Amino acid sequence: MELLGKVALVTGGAQGIGKAIALLLAKNGADVAISDINLEKAQETANEIQGMGQRSLALKANVADLKEVEQMVEAIVQQLGRIDILVNNAGITRDRLILRMTEEDWDAVLNVNLKGTFNCTKAAIRYMSKQKSGKVVSIASVTGEMGNAGQANYGASKAGVIGFTKTIAREFAARGINVNAIAPGYIQTAMTDAVPDKAKEMLKQMIPMERLGQPEDVAEAVLFLVTERSSYITGQVLNVNGGIYM
């Protein structure tokens, strides 16, 4: 129970990687707020956490809207007492080759993935700074490091998350706040389940470990970065990708 007494916020925490992160943090003692645009699914995850004996809130918020985010973080502090951990997991894709990518496709992905990370970090780190302690982990992507055809918007947003992480880590290191990122590779989620089997096999051949990752693989990396075991680590990008990018 390394996180006993800590309060965490996981954005996009209703399902997939976000849900795996939320459940693992709760399993290790944290009270967890679940933010998602799908409130019904978020409440289901919150109910699971409450069943584990931890406090949990389900909140609907558009991370691209700063006012909504500020209200969400304020509600968490009022109801759970503090905020110690922020996991910026909310993200979307709108994949198209650039000549077919619309301005709306570009703006939507950058607004959620990059601006959303800015909004949530800005709102939460105010409280962490007063506490002189806190952990921020943002979910980037291997695409932000190596690129991927058809994902100019997604790759740019995740590369931006990496640059943002390094800058905020420098700004708040002296306040006792660790700021890091995780760059997952191909993780088995509802999104990858929709990929045809033949394409999945080709993906596996590109990965030295010859398998897709699981949401729990990412969750375990998050757990490491939000505990005291990583107290001297900040401004880093931890790759969880089976070796596809080294």
N, C-alpha and C positions, 0 to 999 in steps of 0.2 A: 504493500500500500504506500508506495513512494510519493503519491500525490495527495495524500490525505490532508484535507483542509484547503486544498487549492480549488479555484474556480476556473473552468475553461470555457471558451467559446469556439465552436467548430462551425464555420460557415459551409453551406452546402452539405450539412451533416445528416440529411434525411436518409440517404441511401448510398450504396457503392463505397468508394474509398472514404468519404466523409463519415459514413455510419460506422465503418470498421474502426476509424480513429476515435470517434466518440465513445464507442463501447469499450475500447481498450483503455482509454483514459479513465473511464468510470470504474473499470475493473481494478485499476490501480489507485483508487481512492478519490478521484476528482469528482466534484459536482460539475455537470456539463450543461451548457446552454446550446441548443441546436437551432441554428438559423437556416432557413430554406424558403424558397418561394412556394414550395409544396408543403403547406402547413399540416395537412393531414398525415403525410408521411413523416414529417418532423415530429409530430406528436406521438406516432407509433414508436419511433426511436427513443423519445423522451420517456415513454411508458416503460420500455425495456430497461432503461437506466434506473428508473425509480424502482423497478422490480429487483434490481441488484442492491438496493439500499442506499443509493446516492440521490441527491437532489438533482432535478433536471427541469429545464424550461424549453418549450418549443416556441419559436418566434418566427413570424413571417416578415422578411425584409428583403428589399431589393438592394444588394450591396453597391450597385452603381449610383444610388441616391444617398448622398452624404447625410441629409437630414434624417432619413429613415435609419441609417446606421447609427447615428448619434443617439437617437431615441432608443434603439435596440440596446446599445451598450449601457445607457443610463438605466434601462429597465433591469438589465442583468445585475448591475451594481446595487440597485435598490432591493431586488428580491433575493439575491444570493450573497450580497455583502461586499463583493470585491471582484476583480478580474485579474488572474495571474497568468493565464495562458490564452493565446490567440492562435488558432490554426486557420489560415486563409486558404480554404479549400474550394470555395465556390468557383465554378468555371463553366464555360460553354464552348462549343465548337460550331463553326459554320464553314465547312470545308469546301473550297472551290479553287481551281486554278486561277491565277490572278486576273487573267483576261476575262474571266466569267464572274469574278468576285465583285459584288456591288459595294457601294459606299456603306450601305446599311449593314452588310455582312461584316465589313471591317469595323465599323463603329460599335456594333453590338458586342463583338468579342473583346475589343479593347476596353469597352466600358465595364464589362463584368470582370474580366480576368485581371486587368491592370488597374483601372480606376477603382474597382471594388477592393483590391488589395490595399491601395492607398487609403481609401475611405475607412476601412475597418481598422487598419493599423493606426491611423491618425486618431480615431475615436478611442481605441482601447489603450494606446500607449500613454495618453494623458494620465490615466489612473495608475498605470504601472510606474510612471515616472514619479508620481507622488509617493508610491510605496517603496521606490528605489529597488524594485525587483520585478521581473516578468520574463516571459518567454514568448517569442513570436516565431511561428514556423509558417512559411508560405509554400504552397504546392506549386512548383514550377513544372517543367517537363523536359524530357530529353529533346523534344522538338525545339525548345528554346536554345539548345546548345548546338545541335547538329543540323537543324532544319528538316523539313519534310515537304515534298511537293504537294500542293493543294492546301497548305496550311500557313500561308503568309501571315494572315491575321493572328492565328493561334500562336505561331512561332514568335512573332514580334511581341505579343502580349507576355509570353512566358520568359523571353529574353529580358523584357522590361522588368518583370518580377525579380529576376536575378540581380539586375543592376540596382533596383530599388532596395532589395535586401541588404546588399553590401553597403549602401549609403546610410540606411537607417541604423545598421549595426554600428557604424562609426559614430553616428550622432548620439547614440544612447548607451554605449558600452560603459561609460563612466557612471551611469545611473543604475547599474546592476541589471541591465536588460540584455538578454541574448536574442539575437535576430538571425535566423538561418532559413535556408530553403531546402526543399527536397525536390529532386527532379526524377519523377518516375519514368520508366520506359513503358512498354506495352503491358498494361495491367488488365486482367480479366474482369470486366464489368459488363453491364447491360449494353454499353456502347460497343465493346469488342465482341460481345456475343452475336451482334448483328452482322459481323464480318463473315463472308462466305468461308467455308472450311478450307478451300484451296488457298485462299489468301492467308488464313491463319497458319497453315503449314509453311508457307513461304516466309511469314514473319518469324516463326520458330527457327527456321534455318538461318536467319540473320542473327539470332541471339545465341551467344556462346553457351549459355546454360540450357538452351534448347527447350524453353518453356516460357509461357507468359507468366508474369507476376500475379500475385493475389493481392486484394486490398489489404490483407493483414500484413503483407510485406512492407507496405508503405506505413501502416499504422505503427508497426514496431519501430521503424526509423523515427517517426514523430515522437513516440514515447521516450526514446533515448534523448532526443533533443530538448525535451521539456522537463527532464529530471536533472538532479544535481550531478549526475554522471557526466553531463556535458557542460559543466559550469565554465570551462575555459575555452569553449568553442563558440565563436560568433562570426558572422559574415561569410559563412561557408555554404556550399551547395553539396548536399549529399545525394549521390546518384544511386537510385534503386532501379536498376534496369537490366539485370542479368548479364551485363557486360557488352550490351549492344553499342554503347559509347563509353570510351575509356579516356 
